[in-house]
Amino acid sequence: MDAEPDAPDAIDPTITCASCKANCCRLEVMIFGEDDVPPEFTEVDKWGGSVMARSDDGWCAALDRDTMLCGIYERRPTVCRDFQLGGSDCIAERAVTWEPRPRQKCQ
C-alpha cells in the first residue's frame, strides 16, 4: 500500500543521497546503550546524557565537510539510522535555512 502524499511517513523520491543537504547533521543526537559510536565523536550534555559531539560550526563532528557524508556511517547512532531520508522530518529540516554560528558550550 502506497503512503498518502500528506501522510507523516510519505517519502519524497526527489531527495536522494546525491541531493542531501545534511541538515539533520545539525540536530542534537542522543546516544543509547546499544550504539557503537567511536568515543571521539561523543560528548556529555548538560543533563549528563551522551550525545553526538558537534564542531564549533554546529555540524556533527562525524560529518565529512568535503563530501557532506557521515564519516562513521556504519557505526552511526540509532537516532540517525531511524531518520528517514526524504521523510517528513527530513523535509522539515531541509526547509530550515541554517546560518553558520558558533556553537555554545553547556555551562
Secondary structure, 3 states (H helix, E strand, C coil): CCCCCCCCCCCCCCCCHHHCCCHHHHCCCECCCCCCCCHHHEEECCCCCEEECECCCCCECCEECCCCEECCHHHCCHHHHHCCCCCHHHHHHHCCCCCCCCCCCCC
